[in-house]
Amino acid sequence: MNLELSRQRITQLMAIFVTEIKCEASMGRTDLNKASETILIPLLNEIYGWNLENLNYAENDNNKPGIDLADKAAKICIQVTATTTSDKVKHTLEQFIKHKQFLEYDRLIIFFLKEKNQSYPVKTIQKIIQERFEFEIGRDILDYRNLLKEIASFQIERVTKIREILEANFGSEDLSRKETFFQKPEKIFFTQSHLPKLPPHFLPRPEALDELKEVLFSHSTPLKKDTHSACKIGIYGMGGIGKSVLTNYLARDSEVHSLFSDGIFWFSLGQEPNLTLRQSDFAKMLGDSYPAFQDIQQGKLYLSRLLANKKCLLILDDVWKVHQVSAFNILDKQSKIIFTTRDYGIIQALDAIEFQVKLLSDDEALDLLAISSGNIKENLPPESYEVAKECANLPLALSMIGAIAKARPNRWDNLLQKLRNADLDKLKYQFPDYPYPDLFKAIQVSLEVLEPDTRLRYLDFAVFPENVEIPETTLMIFWRPEGLDKYDIQDITDLLVERSLARRSETGHLVLHDLQYDYVRKQFSNLSTLHARFLDAYSSCCANGWHTCSQKDNYFFGNLAYHLKLSNRKAELHNLLLTSKDWMQAKFIASSSDASYLFDLDFAIEDFHDPLTSKEILTLTQLYAARQAINHRAQNYSDEELEALALLGYVDEAINHARLRALPFRRFHGLLAVINALDKGNTILSSLLEEAYEIAKTLEELKSRYFCELAIALYKAGEETKAQSVIAEAENFAYLARYSSGRNEALAEVVSALSKMLFLEQATALVHDIQDGWAKSEAMGDLAASLLLSGFGEEANIVLEGAVSVAQEIADLEDFYEPIISVCSKWAKALASLGFIEEAFTWIEDIGDTSKTKVLCDLAETLAQLGLDPESNEIFDKVRDIANQTEIYDIKLSILRDLAVSLARCNHESEARYLMTEINSIATSNESSKLAITLSRIAASLVENDYLAEADLFFNKSMQIIQSVTQEHKKMWGLGRIAISLTRANYKELANQVFSEIRKISEAGEHKWDLVKVFAQCGFVEDAKSLIEAVEDDDFRNRLLTELIEELAKIKDFDNAKSLIDLVGDCHHKAMAFIKLTNEMIDDEPIEEMYLFLSTIRDCIIPGIEKPIDKSMALVELAKTMMKLDFCEGEMDDVFFEVRSAIDQIEDESDKEYLFEEYVDGHTELKLGLDISPFSWQNEVKQNKKVTQEALELAFSQKFSEALSTFSRRPALTHSSAIEDFLEELGSWIPAFDKAKPQLSLAILRECIRISSWTSAGWKDIYCSVQASKLWPT
């Protein structure tokens, strides 16, 4: 069990404990307080080594005055209470003395179930005690935070025992405990909106239901493997036998409801379902908007977070393949999955529990025939017995024939004759794999008795996808050319439902049984003509292209790709998706999501299989480029832009962009931005808060911060109890922080959150625990503002004075003014909120313009709320002027984003919309450096493949773009990478020009670290040496030498790298240089030399390192290298011991924090050796490299379908470079493309740049240059 994860779990469980105490206390109940005494006994015994007993339960000791628990041998007693006042402490001490318990016990401890006060009256307490016994306030008054501090120092064995104690009391599946957080007022299953309607001629089958319930209730775990996931039950039987109806009946049973408290969910799948679409539907059922999943795995991961710790029943109807169930294998072991199938082999493959649905008995068959024909069984004519036999007792067949008999009650003999005369040979030919053709006989007879035109219309249902609901509005457009109006269509659909040839869904749309669907499809030798007819009917609504459809028809926008594909118009489908962005935009407007367009792309992509023709390679690559364009658009919205979008009414769009973010912490902040824009009563607010909470629980770093932000959002949403629960967790995480710097920062965030939530006593008590000056001034600034707003003016001024004093001290000592600016801004905002406008401006008048724009926006909002619109608008204009005068890109963009949000909050919609457009335009310049670098790298690839003219165009364009970058650091970073590409392409003259410009920038003395890399990679070793020699600071010079050695090693210039080792002037940097050189030589030099190097490092160099932090760094890097060379377990254990010993010698906790963040996190094997949990982001970097290499190898093997699919699975590590990464990768595939067809790579690059221009202004400009050059093949 992992130590860090166990500590985090203890924090969560402790928060539940404390929260329940608070809730019970607020209602005046003490039963949980008494129970907690029993809970505390094993906990305190394990932590402190006592042997406590509960005196409340001891014979003759019931509720001893003043004390509850005692270790009589150790002479320790404890009072357990939720009342934290000074009076309670005094009363406890007085009772202890009154009953002379100090004669029996040497030590009294008061344990508070809630947070103890910051201070208690020392003199009063001493007066009460009068030296009768020892009582130290700091030692003997405890709360749960003291326990957490003790636990933080324990190792895994003791931590595990403590966790087990808490899990036993607060980690159980008892709902009263498990649903402390985010318990919804209504259970999902009570609406039954996810279940299909029961058929109108429903026959209860109580015996079958009881048997199925017995199977459901008696199996709690899977049969064999995967014991942590939900138990699976497979219901099998032939089609039409009643599997779905019986399962539906089960899902409505009250006992089943009570078992699955978090909901019952139903999905109909069929033969070829879009599984990512179904996953999105599931997310929507759970309260999400409509997330778009890149693949099934992403959908599973996302849903598993939403369903963590839930107790659900998931029903998958009509399963045809194993992977369909696997796509939903996301539930915990307390949940269950039921699936229906005709294929028993699927049940075996999944190790599922089996349940076979049997044919109706003769009596049951007659019962159903009677119900569906509107009779009672005793009144059925003699022919009915034979009719039932002809239907083989199949429920669906009996329902259809019974419906005919209901309309023609005197024609039972006629029905029997038709069934006996059905063309069995034809049916067996059409359905060779179906064992019971009697069902199709019933369908055939049902159609024969329809009017010819109605029969044709029924056969038209073959055009629709299986398991898709069909709106009558869609039928109106489809059948309008047949001369049918709205009322004709209503008559037809009503008749089909009456005859059991179709059913209505909960939304009133039509649905066919899958066997009925099979039947109508088999009546067509060529379905493409039917799809063509459907498309022709809709074309009348789309005069200027499919994207201009005048009917706001969700079916059409959702399924046009399906109809184009099945009408054999795949080229038209590809043109629809790839010719322009019109269809992408139309789909987004229709569904408020990019998900639907992504589904169309995936639908088209699934047709491509290796080997591909050159034309297919081009089309497929374009389809993947379109996917990247969507990702680019989704990932580039800032939090402020998402909030502004939501404020402007585009809530679904904002939510979807937030959910498409790749990294969890960015997804959390995106959702929080949307939450901040929603009103209290918004129906989706609760589900979004729950979703954000589930994400926050998965985040390892800065956990306390995320919980603080979430607590504030909950408080604003009116969820005060939940906010208290979450802030309690945040506080616990803060105290468990490994280092003091992190603990101080986290505590400051907790105080700020408590202040904003107006929990002022808690905030005041905690602020004294913050030791760091900057963190303390931030917390006190928020506390002062909240005290002022709450009417505590005197107290507010005292806290403000302290905050200003701390912040001013930082400014005086460190010449750092951010803390004082922050304190003044917070106070000014509070003054303005109370109407003291002039005073507010006085507090910020000395702050620089760009530093006070956020508070100016806040003041403008406050003025608008006070009805002072002219004054508010004047401030908004001032902020706009400051932004216009700001030359630094990042600051300007930040100001404009804050301004857009404030304008939207103040209902200045047109100005906010305009500003959003401007922000998007300005943000394009942020792409410039990356854009220029990508172009230069593609250009280098073009040169390597003799496309010199095209390369010239890209190199020149990259230089043009990089010159537009105004930020010096970004410009030099871009120039350096372009220089590397130019050198790689042997463009020496242009490379020298770039280096001249780089040298000019470097004269300022900044960014030398980056330049050393560039010079080394381009072969300018002497330039790099000269740059380093000019550095006066010894430590910096040694760092640069180490960097140069590493870069030379990377380009295999080992001789030069080795010659520089002796120039490194201290043991720390020499060890690091040696290790980096060894890492690069592993694949190229003899293994014996590697062992010699490592021995030299370990025995001769590392011992000479004086600083513990430097020694730890070197040992960590040494351990990583030894693992690469597969050193034996014994030697690795020795090195791990040396690493731990070195770390233990580090006194400065911030140094430890730096070591773990920069050198340890991300290396799984090393962290296992040191017993530290892995950090995912760096692992994804490794995964990225691995996937990229696999894709490259597949492309060079001419397996382009596999290659593109593989590359698309790369974890997205940045939020703004999806397009650039994709195009850069295509540049490395140029030889592979051209092997398939000469110059194919140029056509691919041109088309992919064109598609990239749909969502990126930078690439749009490049595409215009490509078009104008006329170099690229069409």
Secondary structure, DSSP 8 states (H G I E B T S, - for coil): --HHHHHHHHHHHHHHHHHHHHHHHHTT--HHHHHHHHHHHHHHHHHH----EETTTSTT-TT-TT-SEEETTTTEEEEEES--SHHHHHHHHHHHHHTTGGGT-SEEEEEESS---S---HHHHHHHHTTSSB--HHHHEE-HHHHHHHHTT--HHHHHHHHHHHHHHHSSS-HHHHTSSS--SS-GGGG-TTS----TT----HHHHHHHHHHHHH--S-SSS-TTB-EEEEEE--TTSSHHHHHHHHHT-HHHHHH-TT-EEEEE--SS--HHHHHHHHHHHTT------SSHHHHHHHHHHHTTT---EEEEEEE-SHHHHHTT---BTTSEEEEEES-HHHHHHTT-EEEE-----HHHHHHHHHHHHT--GGG--THHHHHHHHTTT-HHHHHHHHHHHHHSTT-HHHHHHHHHTS-HHHHHHH-TT-S-THHHHHHHHHHHTS-HHHHHHHHGGGGS-TT--B-HHHHHHHHGGGT--HHHHHHHHHHHHHTTSSEE-TTS-EE--HHHHHHHHHT-S-HHHHHHHHHHHHHTT-TT-GGG-SS--HHHHHHHHHHHHHTT-HHHHHHHHHS-SHHHHHHHHHHTSSHHHHHHHHHHHTT--SS--HHHHHHHHHHHHHHHHHHHHHHT--HHHHHHHHHTT-HHHHHHHHHT-SSHHHHHHHHHHHHHHS-TT-TTHHHHHHHHHHHHHH--TTHHHHHHHHHHHHHHTT-HHHHHHHHHHHHHHHHT-SSHHHHHHHHHHHHHHHHHTT-HHHHHHHHTT---HHHHHHHHHHHHHHHHHTT-HHHHHHHHHHHHHHHHHHHHHH---HHHHHHHHHHHHHHHHTT-HHHHHHHHTTS-GGGSHHHHHHHHHHHHHTT-HHHHHHHHHHHHHHHHH---HHHHHHHHHHHHHHHHHTT-HHHHHHHHHHHHHHHGGGGHHHHHHHHHHHHHHHHHTT-HHHHHHHHHHHHHHHHT---HHHHHHHHHHHHHHHHHTT-HHHHHHHHHHHHHHHTTS--HHHHHHHHHHTT-HHHHHHHHHT---HHHHHHHHHHHHHHHHHTT-HHHHHHHHTT--SHHHHHHHHHHHHHHHTTTS-HHHHHHHHHHIIIIIGGG--SHHHHHHHHHHHHHHHHHTT--HHHHHHHHHHHHHHHHT---HHHHHHHIIIIITT-HHHHHHTT----HHHHHHHHHHHHHHHHHHHHHTT-HHHHHHHHTTS---SSS-HHHHHHHHHHHTHHHHHHHSTTHHHHHHHHHHHHHTTT-HHHHHHHHHHHHHT-S--
